[in-house]
Amino acid sequence: MTTPEAVTPDPGPDVAELTVGVLGGTGPQGKGLAYRLARSGQRIVLGSRSAERAEAAAAELGLGVRGADNATAARESDLVIVAVPWDGHGPTLESLRAELAGKIVVDCVNPLGFDKQGAYALRPEEGSAAQQAAALLPDSRVTAAFHHLSAVLLQDPEVEQIDTDVMVLGDDRAATDTVRALADRIPGMRGIYAGRLRNAHQVESLVANLISVNRRYKAHAGLRITDV
Amino acid sequence: MTTPEAVTPDPGPDVAELTVGVLGGTGPQGKGLAYRLARSGQRIVLGSRSAERAEAAAAELGLGVRGADNATAARESDLVIVAVPWDGHGPTLESLRAELAGKIVVDCVNPLGFDKQGAYALRPEEGSAAQQAAALLPDSRVTAAFHHLSAVLLQDPEVEQIDTDVMVLGDDRAATDTVRALADRIPGMRGIYAGRLRNAHQVESLVANLISVNRRYKAHAGLRITDV
């Protein structure tokens, strides 16, 4: 058998002018993502339950990042990244249904439990955090992405490249294309389409394995997809 | 924050003299793995329900590979890779409990369903195929590995390197070290410890996402873990 030529992912839509909201933007993952996107020239509104805390985190990041309460951040953005803790994910999204209507929502939440043996996958009733978001936000275009990033590397200004692929999941092709293009803006990062939302659980849960890798190898592990 | 130095995985135990059995060795994944290991100098017994089919597949592979029925392959091997179809996984292992006692068992089975939208994860009652194996084989040292390999690439003699990391899971440190060392023998491949068996489900299921990647990008996708 021969290996077919790999298809180079197309650049996708132009996302440079999109305003990106980051809910839970004061946590390490949200703040790190906001920093990387802002550093790549994206217009960012960082959201938090407390507008004051969001404004403080935004001021810390600089790069034109604004801070607001979650509802304002959602309202003022074209595309909204959900980086809130799993504990609170459902109620937060439910309360923002109107603000998120018609928008691309990117869920990057990893439902995990922790005990003395480390991290393990939690199983949301809907199948995954992303499917829960889709169930709660019927008028939004829900995707899942940005699960496997090290918050430490994202936030470290001395790290120039984030050498990681971003698996992008969703049932709306144009929405996943937009999210892929957004990931592509961060140096070193590639957005790769990796299936429908029904296959989000294992992508979310794989963070438990990366935590094991990090412990064993003292690493900030990420993933690359080969042959793409 | 600074990035700690990555720890180079140690070479692990010497596995060159181990005889490796491959149950389900006439299927594409098992046959491909048997081929790669034999090509790296490993002594292989390829197992199948039918000794005749196993012998035919072994003869096709050459490289000193022998064929036998699954029970004989298990009995004559030091370490046994389970590459049987998910449908039949439980009964096959249950029937080989005596032959597999005391041995390292490497489960590489991916429980997947397929419909017109593609592949999706099945959820074994025990949590994962590997946990089912551990439940059925209390006297064996059950690990999970070799899930994300392209059978096409494994079987293609013109492919010199398999540029993929192998996530190795298990609760027995010495057993996972041995399996990692086995993966390391295949050029391009690295065995990386990636957690306990309770975190095997997402590793097994991720094959559904790689199938989506393959469809979209016409690739034979594999994974690399970065920063290790």
Interface residues (C-beta under 8 A of the other chain):
Chain A: M1 T2 T3 P4 E5 A6 V7 P9 Q117 G118 A119 Y120 A121 S150 V152 L153 Q155 D156 E158 V159 D163 T164 M167 L169 I192 Y193 A194 G195 R196 R198 N199 H201 Q202 V203 S205 L206 A208 N209 L210 I211 S212 V213 R216 Y217 K218 A219 H220 A221 G222 L223 R224 I225 T226 D227 V228
Chain B: M1 T2 T3 P4 E5 A6 V7 P9 Q117 G118 A119 Y120 A121 S150 V152 L153 Q155 D156 E158 V159 D163 T164 M167 L169 I192 Y193 A194 G195 R196 R198 N199 H201 Q202 V203 S205 L206 A208 N209 L210 I211 S212 V213 R216 Y217 K218 A219 H220 A221 G222 L223 R224 I225 T226 D227 V228
